[in-house]
Amino acid sequence: MKRLSWLVSAGLLTLSTAAAVSTTISIGGKSVALSSVVVGGKTYVSLDQLKSALTAAGGSNQLASAEGCMNQWLFDGVWRLRVTKVEFKPNSKDGTFWGWTVTTEMRNGVQDVLSLYHTGIGPGLSVALKDGSTVGMGRNSASPPPGFADNSFKDLPSGAGVVMPLWFYAPSEATDDQVKANPPVKLLVPVDLKVQTYHGLKLPFSSSPNFRVDLTCSK
């Protein structure tokens, strides 16, 4: 037992004194730099870092998506989408919305008259924050914010669109400074293809119908 304890202690000492190095890995086709240590010729990174990197890229169960930056039009075969603004709304302490708004414009890219709701856009819409956590739109999935709810049922002819400020609430216990220090870095817009089938639609969605917008870059 004493020998085993000594070996464990020696191993921990080796890890603690190993020099930190930067290791670059590829996630979703993008290079991500992580802090790592090399022990016995093998490179190690912390699980927390890896989880954060995966979430920022769209989650460990990442969906195939049309990807781009702010102010860049993306197209999934049916809808065109771009993000034009990200804003922080401070806590006014009067019970009204506070947190982050992501202003998004969506346009109908096909000849059919369509609505966002009938084509499966809404459920699962979220942002990934700087710390790797994700926040869903609105207070909860059953209560979408007015900016989206007011527009999701609109029938849009070909070429028509809507501009929506999407609301992502801050945690009730957080301070303004804490929320501002952890801004959204990705907008994630999944498309549920089963919904269009349910409504009798057969639309030319691409093989990557979801949207993922990097909020840290602009075109």
TIFIVO-940090 format. One line per 3 residues: for each residue y, x, z of N, C-alpha, C. Coordinates in steps of 0.2 Angstrom, whole numbers. Layout:
% residues N
Y X Z Y X Z Y X Z | ...
//
This chain:
% residues 219
-6 4 0 0 0 0 6 4 0 | 6 10 4 12 14 4 13 17 -3 | 8 19 -6 8 23 -12 11 18 -18
9 11 -17 11 6 -22 19 5 -21 | 21 5 -14 28 4 -13 32 10 -16 | 29 16 -15 33 21 -17 34 21 -25
29 19 -29 29 19 -36 34 13 -38 | 34 8 -35 39 2 -36 46 5 -35 | 47 8 -29 54 11 -28 56 16 -33
51 20 -35 53 25 -40 55 22 -47 | 51 17 -49 52 13 -55 59 10 -55 | 61 7 -49 68 4 -48 73 9 -49
72 15 -46 77 20 -46 78 22 -53 | 72 23 -57 73 25 -64 77 20 -68 | 76 14 -67 80 9 -70 87 9 -69
88 10 -62 95 9 -60 99 15 -62 | 96 21 -63 100 27 -65 100 28 -73 | 96 23 -77 96 24 -84 103 22 -87
105 26 -92 112 26 -95 112 19 -99 | 117 15 -98 118 9 -102 120 11 -109 | 118 8 -114 119 9 -121 120 3 -124
124 3 -130 125 -3 -134 120 -4 -139 | 116 -10 -140 111 -11 -145 113 -17 -149 | 113 -17 -155 115 -22 -160 109 -26 -163
108 -32 -162 103 -36 -164 106 -41 -169 | 101 -45 -173 104 -50 -178 101 -56 -176 | 106 -61 -175 104 -68 -173 107 -73 -178
103 -76 -182 106 -81 -187 110 -78 -192 | 107 -71 -194 111 -68 -199 117 -64 -197 | 119 -64 -191 125 -61 -188 123 -56 -183
127 -50 -183 126 -45 -179 129 -46 -172 | 125 -45 -167 127 -46 -160 126 -40 -156 | 131 -37 -152 131 -31 -148 129 -33 -141
124 -30 -138 122 -32 -131 121 -25 -128 | 123 -25 -121 122 -20 -117 115 -19 -115 | 112 -13 -115 105 -12 -114 104 -5 -111
97 -4 -109 95 3 -106 89 5 -109 | 88 11 -110 82 14 -113 78 17 -107 | 72 15 -106 67 17 -101 60 19 -105
58 25 -104 52 27 -107 51 26 -114 | 57 27 -118 57 26 -125 58 19 -127 | 58 14 -123 59 7 -125 66 4 -123
69 0 -127 75 -3 -125 75 -10 -122 | 79 -11 -117 78 -17 -113 85 -20 -113 | 86 -27 -113 92 -31 -112 90 -36 -107
96 -38 -104 95 -43 -99 93 -50 -102 | 89 -55 -99 88 -61 -101 95 -65 -101 | 99 -64 -97 105 -68 -96 109 -67 -103
110 -60 -105 114 -58 -111 110 -62 -117 | 104 -61 -117 100 -64 -123 101 -72 -124 | 101 -75 -118 102 -82 -118 109 -84 -120
114 -80 -118 121 -82 -119 122 -81 -127 | 119 -75 -130 119 -74 -137 116 -79 -141 | 110 -82 -139 107 -87 -143 110 -93 -143
113 -95 -137 117 -101 -136 123 -101 -140 | 127 -96 -140 133 -95 -144 131 -96 -152 | 125 -94 -154 124 -94 -161 121 -101 -162
120 -105 -158 118 -112 -159 112 -114 -155 | 110 -110 -151 104 -112 -147 98 -109 -148 | 93 -108 -143 87 -105 -145 83 -108 -150
84 -115 -150 80 -119 -155 85 -120 -161 | 88 -115 -164 93 -115 -169 91 -120 -175 | 96 -124 -177 95 -128 -183 98 -125 -189
95 -126 -195 97 -123 -201 104 -127 -202 | 109 -124 -204 116 -127 -204 120 -124 -209 | 125 -128 -212 131 -125 -216 135 -122 -211
137 -115 -211 141 -111 -207 147 -109 -209 | 152 -108 -205 158 -105 -207 163 -105 -202 | 170 -103 -204 175 -102 -199 180 -108 -199
185 -108 -194 190 -113 -194 194 -113 -201 | 196 -119 -202 200 -120 -209 196 -118 -215 | 190 -118 -214 186 -117 -220 182 -123 -221
182 -126 -228 178 -132 -229 171 -130 -230 | 166 -134 -226 159 -133 -227 156 -140 -230 | 151 -139 -233 148 -145 -237 140 -145 -236
137 -151 -234 130 -151 -233 127 -156 -238 | 130 -156 -244 127 -161 -249 130 -168 -249 | 132 -170 -243 135 -177 -242 142 -177 -239
143 -173 -234 149 -173 -230 153 -166 -231 | 159 -166 -231 163 -160 -231 167 -160 -224 | 167 -154 -221 169 -154 -214 173 -147 -213
179 -148 -210 183 -142 -208 186 -143 -201 | 187 -138 -197 190 -138 -191 197 -135 -191 | 202 -138 -189 209 -136 -190 212 -133 -184
210 -135 -178 213 -134 -172 209 -134 -166 | 210 -130 -161 207 -130 -155 212 -129 -149 | 212 -134 -145 218 -135 -140 215 -136 -133
218 -133 -128 217 -134 -121 222 -139 -118 | 219 -145 -115 224 -150 -112 223 -149 -104 | 228 -147 -101 227 -145 -93 226 -152 -89
224 -151 -83 222 -156 -79 229 -159 -76 | 230 -165 -78 236 -169 -75 235 -172 -69 | 229 -172 -67 227 -175 -60 228 -183 -60
228 -186 -65 229 -193 -65 223 -197 -68 | 218 -193 -69 212 -197 -71 211 -197 -79 | 216 -194 -83 216 -194 -90 212 -188 -92
210 -188 -99 206 -183 -101 209 -176 -100 | 205 -171 -98 207 -164 -99 202 -160 -100 | 203 -154 -104 198 -150 -106 200 -147 -113
195 -147 -118 196 -145 -125 196 -150 -130 | 200 -150 -135 200 -154 -141 199 -150 -147 | 194 -152 -151 193 -148 -157 194 -153 -163
200 -152 -166 202 -156 -172 198 -155 -178 | 194 -160 -180 190 -160 -186 191 -165 -191 | 191 -162 -197 192 -167 -203 185 -167 -207
183 -174 -208 177 -175 -212 179 -179 -218 | 176 -177 -224 177 -181 -230 170 -183 -234 | 170 -189 -237 164 -191 -240 164 -187 -247
158 -183 -248 157 -179 -254 153 -182 -259 | 151 -188 -258 147 -192 -263 150 -198 -266 | 147 -201 -271 150 -207 -274 149 -214 -270
144 -214 -265 143 -220 -261 148 -220 -256 | 149 -227 -254 153 -228 -248 149 -227 -242 | 152 -223 -237 148 -221 -231 152 -221 -225
148 -221 -219 151 -220 -213 148 -215 -209 | 151 -211 -204 148 -206 -201 142 -209 -197 | 143 -215 -194 138 -218 -190 131 -219 -193
132 -222 -199 126 -223 -203 122 -218 -207 | 125 -212 -206 122 -206 -209 120 -201 -204 | 120 -203 -197 117 -199 -192 121 -194 -189
128 -194 -189 133 -190 -186 135 -192 -180 | 135 -189 -174 137 -191 -168 133 -189 -162 | 127 -191 -162 123 -189 -156 121 -181 -156
122 -178 -151 121 -171 -151 127 -166 -152 | 132 -169 -154 138 -166 -156 141 -162 -150 | 142 -155 -150 144 -152 -144 147 -145 -146
150 -142 -141 152 -135 -142 149 -130 -137 | 148 -124 -140 145 -118 -136 151 -115 -133 | 151 -114 -127 157 -110 -123 156 -103 -123
161 -99 -121 161 -92 -121 155 -89 -117 | 154 -92 -111 148 -90 -106 141 -92 -109 | 141 -95 -114 134 -97 -117 132 -104 -115
135 -107 -111 134 -114 -110 136 -119 -115 | 133 -125 -115 135 -130 -120 138 -136 -117 | 143 -140 -120 146 -146 -118 146 -151 -123
143 -157 -121 143 -162 -126 149 -166 -127 | 150 -169 -132 156 -173 -133 157 -179 -129 | 163 -180 -126 164 -186 -122 162 -185 -115
162 -190 -111 160 -189 -104 152 -189 -103 | 149 -193 -108 142 -192 -108 140 -195 -115 | 133 -194 -117 131 -196 -124 132 -204 -125
132 -208 -120 133 -215 -121 140 -217 -122 | 145 -213 -121 152 -214 -121 156 -209 -125 | 155 -210 -132 159 -205 -136 167 -206 -135
171 -201 -136 178 -202 -135 181 -206 -140 | 187 -209 -139 190 -213 -143 191 -211 -150 | 193 -204 -151 195 -201 -157 189 -201 -162
183 -201 -159 177 -201 -163 174 -208 -164 | 174 -212 -159 172 -219 -159 176 -223 -163 | 182 -222 -164 186 -226 -168 185 -225 -176
183 -219 -177 182 -217 -184 175 -217 -187 | 170 -217 -182 163 -216 -184 160 -222 -188 | 163 -228 -187 161 -234 -191 165 -236 -197
170 -232 -198 174 -233 -204 170 -232 -211 | 171 -237 -215 168 -236 -222 172 -232 -226 | 170 -226 -228 174 -221 -232 172 -221 -239
176 -222 -244 174 -221 -251 174 -214 -253 | 171 -213 -259 171 -206 -261 177 -202 -261 | 178 -196 -258 184 -192 -257 188 -194 -251
187 -200 -248 191 -202 -242 188 -198 -236 | 192 -198 -231 190 -194 -225 194 -196 -219 | 192 -193 -213 196 -195 -207 197 -188 -203
202 -188 -199 204 -183 -195 203 -185 -188 | 199 -181 -184 197 -183 -177 198 -178 -172 | 202 -179 -167 202 -174 -161 196 -176 -157
191 -171 -157 185 -172 -153 186 -169 -146 | 184 -173 -141 185 -172 -134 179 -169 -130 | 180 -163 -127 175 -160 -123 178 -159 -116
176 -163 -111 178 -163 -105 177 -157 -101 | 182 -155 -97 181 -149 -92 177 -152 -86 | 173 -147 -82 170 -149 -76 175 -151 -71
173 -157 -68 178 -160 -63 180 -155 -57 | 176 -150 -56 177 -146 -50 181 -139 -52 | 182 -138 -59 185 -132 -61 192 -132 -61
195 -127 -61 203 -126 -61 205 -125 -69 | 211 -126 -70 214 -125 -77 212 -117 -79 | 213 -113 -75 212 -106 -76 205 -104 -78
200 -107 -74 193 -106 -75 191 -109 -82 | 194 -115 -84 192 -118 -90 195 -114 -96 | 201 -112 -95 205 -108 -101 201 -101 -102
198 -99 -97 194 -92 -97 188 -93 -101 | 185 -99 -102 179 -100 -105 180 -105 -110 | 183 -103 -116 184 -108 -121 178 -109 -126
178 -114 -130 173 -115 -135 173 -110 -140 | 167 -108 -142 167 -103 -147 163 -105 -154 | 159 -111 -153 156 -114 -158 156 -121 -158
157 -125 -164 156 -132 -164 150 -133 -167 | 146 -137 -164 139 -139 -167 139 -146 -169 | 137 -148 -175 137 -155 -178 130 -156 -181
126 -158 -177 119 -160 -180 119 -166 -184 | 115 -167 -189 114 -173 -193 107 -176 -192 | 106 -182 -190 100 -185 -189 98 -188 -195
94 -185 -199 92 -188 -205 88 -195 -205 | 85 -196 -199 81 -202 -198 86 -208 -198 | 92 -207 -196 97 -213 -196 98 -216 -203
99 -212 -208 100 -214 -214 94 -218 -217 | 88 -215 -215 82 -219 -218 82 -226 -215 | 83 -226 -208 83 -233 -205 88 -238 -208
94 -235 -211 99 -240 -214 98 -240 -221 | 92 -238 -224 90 -239 -231 94 -234 -235 | 96 -229 -233 100 -224 -237 96 -218 -239
97 -215 -245 93 -210 -247 99 -205 -250 | 101 -201 -246 107 -197 -248 105 -189 -250 | 109 -186 -254 107 -179 -256 109 -174 -251
107 -174 -245 108 -169 -240 105 -163 -242 | 108 -157 -241 105 -151 -242 99 -149 -237 | 96 -144 -238 91 -142 -234 93 -140 -227
100 -138 -227 103 -137 -220 109 -141 -219 | 107 -148 -217 112 -153 -217 117 -153 -211 | 115 -149 -206 119 -148 -199 125 -143 -201
130 -144 -196 136 -140 -197 137 -135 -191 | 139 -129 -192 140 -124 -186 146 -121 -188 | 152 -122 -184 158 -119 -185 160 -113 -180
161 -107 -182 163 -102 -178 171 -103 -176 | 172 -104 -170 179 -106 -168 183 -99 -166 | 180 -94 -167 183 -87 -166 186 -84 -172
185 -87 -178 187 -84 -184 190 -90 -188 | 195 -88 -193 198 -93 -197 199 -90 -204 | 199 -94 -209 199 -92 -216 206 -95 -219
//
